[in-house]
Amino acid sequence: MENLLAKSNPKVTLHQHIDDCLHIHDFLSEQFAHITALKGVPDKFWEYVKISIIFHDLGKAHSEFQKILNGKPHKWKSQRHELFSLPFFSSFDGIETNKKKIIQLAIAGHHKDFDKLYERYISGFYQEGDDDEFDFGSDDEKITYEEEFSKVDKISVIQLIKKYYEIKLGDKVGVTDELRTVDKYLYRPIDVENENYWFLTLLFGAIKNCDHLGSAQVQGITNVVAEDFAFLEAKQKGLQLKGFDFYAHQKSCSEVTGNVILTAPTGSGKTESAFLWIRKHFKEGKTGRIFYVLPFTASINAMFERLSDEISSSDKVGMLHGKLGAYLNDYFEEHQYSQSTKKEAIDDLKQKFKYVTTPVKVCTPFQLLKHIFGLKGFEQGMFEWVNAFFIFDEIHAYDAKTFAQIKVLLEFVTTHLGVKVMVMTATMPTFLSKEIESAIGKFTPIKADDELYKKFQRHRVRLMKGLLGDNLKKIEISLKRGNKVLVVCNTVKEAQKVYKKLQKHARRSVLLHGRFNATDRNAYEQTLIRSEKSDIIEDINLLVGTQAIEVSLDIDFDVIYSEPAPIDALIQRFGRVNRKREKGISNCFVFNENNESDFYVYDKDVIERTIKVFERNDRQIIDESILQKYIDEVYPDWSQKQNDEFNNTYEIMKSSLKTLIPLCHSKKREEDFYKMFDGAKVLPQIYEDKFKEFLKKFDFISAENLKVSIRKNRLGQWLSEGYVRKKTFAYEKNKKGDLLEINYLITNKVYHSKSGLNIEEHEIWNEETIW
């Protein structure tokens, strides 16, 4: 009994593993105690989770599986041990029948999706014989499921759960129709209309969290507590000592519970507003995980660093986005970790951020949306959403398709999972606000007062004739006057051209756009951040960029020169100038002519309406209190194309949720999710040798950081034109001489670390690259 193993490296007994999982259960049952208030979740939910954990791995007592764990010769035939756990649970009569069926499903599926479990491990192994039993093996030598179960050490298992968990089973534990559990469910699955849907989904999510964290022998799970809001009191006291206080809208947020839509100018403390709102819930005992959702990677990184500094325990804050590995790689590189230690630390942090162990997550909306697409692990994700707080900052920044998906997400989580939502914006068209309002139901609108808007007047629009690229002399003069100058172009090509001409007039300059590799882009962003924190005269006085800088960095320049763009994009660009309101009124120069290529990025009609607004307000100080009027003039509604895309996406997503089935994961859903990301990565050939060196050191993140993202349609074009080639690098991965093969795409388009990938120039292919 005591010698039954659950894990082999290191060796962990079955008893110890169950206890490790129950240890996690105790933390979760306390932190998610209110889960039983949800519709469809039984009052005994946590008792059912406990029973599930006790039974989930008992099938590991199979004699051949134990030989594997003990490193002995064996005849294990790649069966699934969880299938041998089922007869033990079937003989347990301590749970009412309707609940028992749900728990049986969760135990059977706690490792493999049901479709794979049936196809590969039941239908593929246990064939139906003449006696209607499931048999294993060839026709000449059939082994039945019942015969295989006879090899399980039933006596030891029965003694173990009786001694340690006070569960009594009869001596005649045997096979009944357990394998039918899987194919019956596949034939008639539990969908969202079923009364047991949320019981099964959340039970499975809880079991998976307990099993995963128990296997890792995690000793505790942190939760947000009252002390974590101490930074709010400290900020308020600091303000009061200077004769100020929190703004009225911040105080309003501290006094309400439930959903909120907050409208306030950029830089007016919306982040503090969000945490004051959450603190109010916590004071009333309404606790939950926190998800702070932002549209851009750089702003996520900055918010992660900020919250890590402010919340009392920094290990409570994590982040999730597609470039997380690159960020962590730079972080550990800066702290001079060895390669092996760095890789281990990165993997550990990525796992920690991913799971319920981290109670505050800063993320993109796609990290949430993937769960309603039904990607593997969605049950764990939805479990973590129970009674959570979703904070959406700058929600207007998404395209029509993503906005429709976010609306479906908000409807889903507020209806079923008790999620509270705060939407924060400085500039959101009224028609978008109405979509959000209909998604979240009852809410409290909070808006900064007019007096504050007047205090935030800091910009004067200066409409200039012609193309920005034809008027660089004006920018040169501004640089010579000692100004910190921001120049924003609509395309990478134009930004590269402008930067090349202006950089010689600046003491220190940076170009920032989306066609750098992660290594260079992260370096330039960090250079900008350090420059902003420095008081020395040699700080950066010229930044040229694309829309990549609109809401990504906390920077403060003296003046901006911008190509014409939609009004909301321009307002975000203006927000990088005189950000701290310490420079009086700063000029924001906008040129009134576009390059034709701009209209591949922005809608022409929207830009024209924006120019008309600014023509009426040329040389006027921007009154932020009436910006909403201008926003609605430019964006009265979706364009017809956007409207069709929004409606179609919304209806498809709503219908798709009806077929979101726990324990079953659709390959098509996964493909649909990843189709949203219109990008591919190519390696500039200048970095091929460096790329291979990183791979030889198993430094895969640094290798990946050398690649540049391009659109998929451009990739197809370059492949056909010979500017991109497919390659494979094979190298020894161990002393035995086993080979590891890495496939990658390489381009001969010119890449410079200062300017990024130039799509109009290419080099001769290196000789070793030619096939």
N, C-alpha and C positions, 0 to 999 in steps of 0.2 A: 504493500500500500504506500509506504513512504518512499519507495524507490521509483515510482512512476514519474517519468519526466514529461515536461511540456516543451522545453527548449534545450538545444544542444550546445550552443556557444554564446555565452557561458551556460553551463548546465543549470536549469531551473526546474524544480519539481512541479508536478501538476498542482499540488496543493499550494505551493508558493505562488505560482502564476495566477491561480484563482484569487488568492488573497491580494496580490498586486492589483488585479483588476477591480476587486471590491474596494480597495483603498481609493481608487479613482472614483468609483461609484459614490463613496461617502462624500467626496468633495462636490461632485456634480449634483447630487441630490440636495445638498444644502444651497448651492449657488443657483440651481434651476428648480427650486422648490415650487415656484408658481406655475410650472408647466401643466399641472393638473387643472388649472383654471381654463385651459384651452378646450374648445369644443372637440369632442371625440377622444380626449385623453382621459383614461380612467383614474380614479382617486388612488388606486394602488399601483400607479405607474412605476414608482421606484422599487417597490417590492417585486414587480415583474421583471425589472431590469436585473435585480439581484439574482433571482432564480435563473434567468437566462445566462448570466455569467457563470454561475455554478455548473451548469450543464454544458456550456458551449464547446468545451474542449475534451470532454470525457472520452470521446472516440480515440484520442491519442493513446489510450491504453491498449490498443491493438499490438499484439506481440511483435509483429514485424516492424511496425512503426517505432516501437521502443528500441528495437535493435539499431535502427538508423540513428536515433538520438544518442545511443550509447556507443556509436561508432563500430558496430559489429556487422558481419555479413548478414544479409537479409534477403527476403523474397517479397518485399513490398512492391505492389503492382501499380503504384501511382494513383491509388484510390484517394478519395477525400476523407480525411479523418472526421470532419464534421458530420458526415453521413452516418458514422458509427456512434455519434453522440445521440442521435435521434431516438433509438429504442429505449435508452435510459429515461429520456424525458417523457416518452409515450407511457411508460409504466408509473410515472409520477401522477398521483391523483389529488394533489393539493391545490389545484387551480381549476376554476370553472371552465367548462369545455370550450366556450366561444373565445375566451382569452387564450386558452392553451393552444389553439390552432394558430393564432397570431405569433405567439412566442416560438412555436415550432418552425415557422417560416423564417424568423429572424435567426435562429440557431443554424438552420440549414444553409442560409445565405451569407453567413458572416465573413466568408472569404471570397467566394466566387459569385458573380452574377448568375441568376437562375438559368438564363439561356445557355451560358457556357457550362454551368454545372450539369445541366441535363445533356447537352450535346456531347461534351467531352468526357464526363465522368459517370454518367448514368447510361445514356443511350450508347455511348461509345465503348463502355466497359461492361455494364450489366445488361445483356441482351435478354429480351423476354423469351422464356422457354415454353415448352408445351404445357407445363403446369402453371403457366402465367406468373412464374417467379422471375426475378431479374437475375440473370446469370452472368458470370465473368469468364472471359477466355474464348478459345476457339470451340467449334462444334465438337471436336474430338475430346476436349478436356475442359468441360464447363465447371466453373466454380460459382456457386450461388452467393448472393448477398448474405443470406442466412449463414452459409458456411464461413464466409469471411468474418461476419460478426462474432461467430463462435471463437475466433482467435483473440477477441478482446478480453482482457483480464477483468471480467465482470465482478468477481468477488472483491478484488482490491478496490475497484471503483465504488461499489456499494458500501464498503467499510469506510472509505475515505469521506464520502459525503455525509455518512451517518455520524462519524466521529467529529468532523470539523464544522458541519453545517446543519446538523440535526435534521437531515432529510432521510427518511426511511423508504427504501424500495424493497419490493418482494424479491425473493431469490430467483424467481422465474422471469427475469428480464429477457425478452426475446424480440425477434423481428415480427412486425405486423405489416402495415402498409406504408412505412415511413418514406420509401422512395417515391411513392405516389404523390407525396406532398409537393414535390417540385413540378412534375408535369401537370398536376391538377391546377397549380397556381398559374403556370404558363398558359393553360387553356382558359382559365377564368381569373385574371389578375385583379388586384384590389386597386381601383382607380380613385380619383379625388372625390367622386360622388359617393363612395362607399363609407359607411359609418366608422369603419375601422382604419381608414386611410391614415389619419394622423397618429393613431396609436402605433401602427406598424412602422410608419416612416420615422417617427421620433424614437420609438423603441430601438429600431435598428441603428439610428444615429447615435444613441446613447451607448449601445453595446459596442459599436465600432470604436468610439472614443475610449471606452474603458479598456477594450482589448489592446488597442494601439498603444495607449499611454501606459497601461499595465505591463505590456511586453517590454517597453522601454524603461520600466521600473521608475517612472516619474514619481517623485515623493510628494508633490503637492501641486495644486492649481491655484494661481493667484486670481483674485477678484478685485474689482474696483471698490474701494471703501472711502469713508468720509475724508480720511487724511489725504487722499489723492486730489481733493479739491482745494487744498490749502493754498495753492498758488493764486487762487482767485481772491482770497482774503488778503494775501500779501500785496497783490496788485492794487486792490481797492484802498488799502491803508496807505500805500505809497502815493496814490493819487490824492488822497485826502490830506496828507501832510503837505502837499503842494497847493492846497486850496481847491482841488478838483474832486471828481468822483466818477463812477461809472456813468456812461450815457443813459438817457432815459430808456432807450430801446433795450439796453443790456439789463437794466433793472426790471423791465417788463418781462424779459425772458426768464429771469430768476424767480418769477412769481407764478408761472403757468405750467401746467402739465398737459399732456396730450400733444397732438400734432401742431406744428407752427410753421408759418411761412414768414420769414424775416426779410425785409427790404431795407438796406442801409448802404451808405457809400463805402467804397473801397477804403480800407484803413481805419474803419470805425469800430474795430473790435468784435467782428462777427464770431471769431473763434471763441473768445471769452463768453460771448452771448450763448453759444451752443453748450458750453460746459456749465454755465449758470443754469441753463434749462435742465440739463441732465442732473445737476446737483439737487434741484427741486424734487425731481422724481425719487432720487435716492433718499432724501430726507423723509419721504412718505413711504419708504420701504419698497419702491418699485424699481428693482435693480435689473440689470441686464448687460450684455456685451455692447460695446460701442464700435460703430463703423463710421469712419470719417472719409467721405467719398469725394475725390477730386479728379479732374479730367486729365491732368498732365503729370508725367513722371517726376519732373524736377520739383513741382510744387508738393508732390507726395513726399519726396525725400526731405524737403525743407520742413514740412509739417511734422514728419516723423522725428526729426532732430529737435524741433521746438517742443513737442509734447514729451519727448524723452527727458528733456531738461526740466520741464515744469511739473510733470506728475511725480509724486513723491517717490515712486519706485520705477525706475526707467525700464526694468525688464517687463513691465506690464504693457509696453507699447511695441507694436510691430507694424510692418507694412507689407503690402502685397501688390506687385505690379510685374509686368513682363520683363523689366530690366533690373530686377532685384539682385540677381547674381552679379551684374556689373557693378552696382553700387557697393555691395558687400565686399567684392574683390578689391575695389579701390580703398575701401575703409581698412581692410586688414593689411593691404600692401603698405599703406601709410604708417601703420603701426609695426611694420617690419616683422610680421609673423613668418615662420618658415613655411615652405610650400605645403607640406603634409598637414601642419597645424592649421594653416589657412583654409585648406579644403575642408577639413573636418569642422572647423568653426563655422564656415559658410553653410555647410549642409545642416549643421545643428540649428543655426538661426533660421534658415528657410523652413525647416520642419516646425520649429517652435512658433514662428509667425503664422504658419498655415493652420495650426490646430487650436483647439479651444483653450490651450494653456496661456494664450496671450489675449487678455480681455479688451484691449483697445487696438484696433487695426485701422491704419490709414491705407486706402486702396483706391483702385479704379473701379468704375461700375461693373466692368467686365468680370472682376473677381466675385461679384455677387450674381451677375446674370448667368454665369456658367452653371449655377445650381438649378435655375429654372429651365435651362436647356437639358438638364438631366445628365450632366457629365458624371463620371464615376466619382462616388463620394458625396453626391448631392444630399444624401440623407444626413450625413454628419454636418454639412454646411447649414442645412435648415434647422437642425437641432440647435446649433449655436445662435441662430436668429431669434429663438424664442424670447419674447419680451425685450428684444434688443433696441438700441437707439441707432437710427440711420440719419447721418448728417450729410446732406448733399450741398456742396458749395459750388457756385457757378454752374448750376444745372443747365443753363441756357446754352452752354458751349458745345453741346452734342448735336450731331446731325439728326434728321427726321427719323431715320430708322432706329438709331440708338435711343432717341427720346421716347419713341413708342415702346421699346423694350423696357425702359426704365419705368414708364407708366404702368405697364403690366406687372412688373416686379413690385411696385409700391402698392398696387391694388391687392396683389396676392399676399404680401407679408402683413399688411395692416388688417386684412380680412381674417386670415387664418392663424397668424403667429404672434399677435399682440405687439407687433413692432410699432414704436413711436418714431415719427419722422419730423425732422426739421430741414426745411429747404431754405437756403440763404442765397441772396443774390443782390447785386448792385444794379443790374440792368437785365430785366427779363420782359419780353413782350407780353402784353395782356393775354393774348390768345394762348401762350404757353402756360401762363399762370392758371388759366381756367382748366387746362388739361391736368395739371398737378392737383388742383383743388378737387376735381372729380375723382382723382385716383386715391387720395388719402382720406376722403370723407370729412368728418368734422375736424375743424382746425381753428387755431387762433392766428389772425393776421397781426403782425407787429411791424411797424415802420418807424424809422428814425424821424425825429421831429424836424420841422422846417428850419428851426434855428440852427440845428446841427448842420443841415445841408448848406446853409449860408456860410458857416465856419469852414466847410470843406471846399469852398470855392478857391481853386488854386491854379486853374488853367485858362488860357485865352487861345481860342482857335484863330489861326492865321491861314486863310485859304490862299494858296499860291498857284499861279498859272503855269501850265506845262507839265512835263515829266520830271520826276525827281532826278533821274539820271542825267538830264540835260542842265541841271541847276546846281551842280556840286560846288561851284564857287561860293555860293551862299553858306554852305556847310563848312567849307574851308575857313571862311572868315570867322564863323562862330567858334571853330576850334582854336584859331589864333587868339581870340579874345579870352581864352582860358576856360571856356565852358565845357562841361561834361555833356557830350552830344550822343544822343541815341538816334540811329537811323534804321527805319523798319521798311523792308521791301516785301512784296507779296510772293516772290518766287526765289528759289535758291540761286538760280542763274543770275538774276538781277542783283541779289545781295553780294554774290561773289564779285561781280563786275564793279559795283560801287565800292566795296571794301578795298579792292586792288588799287583804286584811284585815290582813296582817302587816307589809307593807313600811313602814308609817308608824312601826313600833316599832323599826326597825333603823337603824343609822347608814349602812350601805351594803348594798344587797341586789341579788340577781340571781335571775331566773326562767329556767329552762332546760328546754326540752322540744322535741319534734319538729315543732312547728307554727310555728317561726320560719323566715324565709327564711335563706339561707346567709350573707348579709352580717351580719345581726344575731346569728345563732347563733355564728358565728366570733368576732365582736367580744366577746360575753359569755364565751366559753370563754377567750379571750386575757386578758380582764379578771380572770377567776378565777385563771389561771396566774400573772399578774403579782402579784395580791394574795397568793398563796401564797408568792411569793418575797420579799415585802416585809415589813419589820419594823415598819412604821409602824402606829400605833393605828387609823388610818382604813381598815383592811382590811375586806373583806366579812365581815359577821357574820351574814348570813342568805342561804342558798341554798335556794330552793324548786324542786323539779324532779320529773320522772317517772323511769322506768327508764333514761332517756337518760344519767343520771349514774352508773349502777351500776358500770360498769367503764371509763368513758370518760376520766376525769380524775384526775390525781394531786393530790388535794386532801386536806386534813386538818382536820376540824372537831372540836368538843368534844363535841357531843351530837347525836343524831338522833331525830326523831319520824317514824314511818312508818306508812302504812296497811298492813294485813295483806297479805302476798304469799307466794308459795312460798318455802321455806326457803333455797334457793340464791340467789334474788334478794335476800332479806333479808341474807344473809351478805355478798353483794357490796355492798349498801348500807352495812352496818356497816363495811366496809373503808374507807369514806371518813371514818371517825371514829377519832381517835387512831391514825392510820396509822403514825406514827413511833414509837409506843409510849413517848412522853415524858410522858404525862398520867395515869399510873397506870391505873385502871380507869374507863372511860367508860360512861355509861348509854346504852342503846339502847331507846327507848320504842316499843313496837309496840301499836297499837290492835287490839281483837279483833272489830270489826265492819266489814263492807264496804258500800260503795255497790253497788247492783245492777249498775251499769255496769262495775264491776271484773271481773265474770265474762265480759265480752267479751274481756278481756285475759288473765286467768289462769283455770285450771281450779279450780272451786269445791271439789272434793274434796281437791285438793292443798293449798289454803289451809287447809281444816279440819284436815287431818292436821298441818300446820305449827303451827297454834294449839295443838293438843293437846300437841305436843312442848314448846312454850314454856310451857304451863300447868304442866307437870311441872318446869320449870327456871326458873320465875319468880323474879326477883331473884337468880339464880345467875350466877356468872361463867362465861362460855362457855369450856368446855374444848375447844380445837380438836382435841385428839388423839382425841376421840370423836365429832367432827362426822360422820364417815362413817357411824356407827351411825344418827344422826338423819336423815341424807340418805337412807339406804336405807329407813328407816321411812316417810318421806314419799314416796319414789319407789321402791316395790318393783319396779315395771316400768312399761312404757308403759301408758297407758290403752288401751282397746280401739280407739278412734278413731285414736290415735297409732300403735298397733301396726300397724293396717291400712295407714295412710299410709306408715309406715316400710317394711313388707314390699313393698307395691306399688311404691313408688319404687325400692327396691333391685333388685327383679326387672326392672323396666323399664329401669333404667340398665345392668344387666349385659347384658341382651339387646341394648340399643342399641349397646353397645361392639362387638358382633360386626359391626355394619354401619358402623363408623367407618372410612371409606375415604380414604386420602391422595389428594390432587389433586381430590377431589370434595367439595363442601360443600352440605349440605341446608338449604333454606330452612325446612323444618319444624323441624329441630334448632335453628336460630337462634330461631325463634318460641317453641319450648318453653323455651329458656333464658331469654328475656326475660319469659316469663309468670310466672317465679318472683318478679318484682319487682312487688309490689302497690302501685304508686304512680303518681301523675300530678302534674304541676306546674301551678299556677295563679298568675296575677299579680294581686295585690290592686290594685284600681283606683286606690288612692292613689298607686301608683308608676308609673302608665302613662306620664306625661310623662317621668319619669326614665328609664324603660325605653327610650323612643324616642330620647332623647338619647344614651344609651349605644350604641344600634344605629347612629345616624348617625355615631358616632365609630369604628364597627366594633369596639367593646368588647363582644363577645358574651358573655364570661364574666361581666362585671359586670352585664350585662342579665339573664342567666340566674340570677344570685345573688339577684335581687329576687323570684323566684318561691318559692312555698311548696308543699311536698309534701303531698298528700292521698291517701287510698285511692281505688282505681279505682271501687269501688262507690259511694263518696260523690260522686265526679265525675259518675257517671251520674245519680245522684239530683238533684244541683244543676243539671245541664243541663236535666233535665225540669222542674224547679221554677223555672227562670229565674235562678238565682243564679250561673251560669257561662255565659259567651258565648264563641263562637269569633270571633276577629278576625284581620285581616291588616294588616300595616303595610308599605307600599311606599315606597321612597325611592331616590334616585339613588345608584348605587354608583361611578360614574366620570363624567368630564367629557363623555362621549358621551351621557349621559342614560340609560344602561341602568338598569333598575329591579331592585332586590333586594327580594324579598317574604319577609316573616317571618310565619308563622302562630303564633298563641299563644292561650291560654285565659285569660280575665280573669274575676275574681269581684268581686261587690259585698259580700261578707262583710267585716266590719270587721277591719282590721289595725292594731295598735299596735306600735311598735318595742319597747316595754317588755314587752308581754304576748303578742305573736304574733297568730295568726289566731283570731278568735272565731267559732266555727261557729254560734252562736245569735243573732248580731246581723248585720244587713245594712244597707247604705246605699241611698239612691236612686241609680240609675244616673246617671252624668254624661251630660249632654245629647249630647256628641259620641260617646258609646259606643252610643247607641240607633241601631239600624239602620232 
